[in-house]
Amino acid sequence: MVNAIQNITKKHMLISYRQEYHGDAVLDLRKNGSTMSCKIEFSLELTPLGSKNIRVQFLDNIEYPLIPVIRELKNHITTLDKSGRLP
């Protein structure tokens, strides 16, 4: 469902435990194999217990149920964060 998140840019934050990003999510939502791109904003916030809370917000409208897409995006963002591929 989530092919990639491209053009990731980090917003400058004064708070060290929260990181905010903008990017373009490339999603494979159609049955014919075509992809669509939509702008997203996401943040990673370190909790006092050491885990990270991820928040995803769509800046464009998509014609698809949001809950499964957000779940897939959070998994993809977690993978990018653990592998060190976020700026």
Buried (B, 14 or more C-beta within 10 A) or exposed (E): BBEBBEEBEEEEEEEEEBBBBBBBBBBEBEEEEEEBBBEBBBBBBBEEEEEBEBBBEBEEEBEBEEEEBBEBBBEBBEEBBEEEEBE
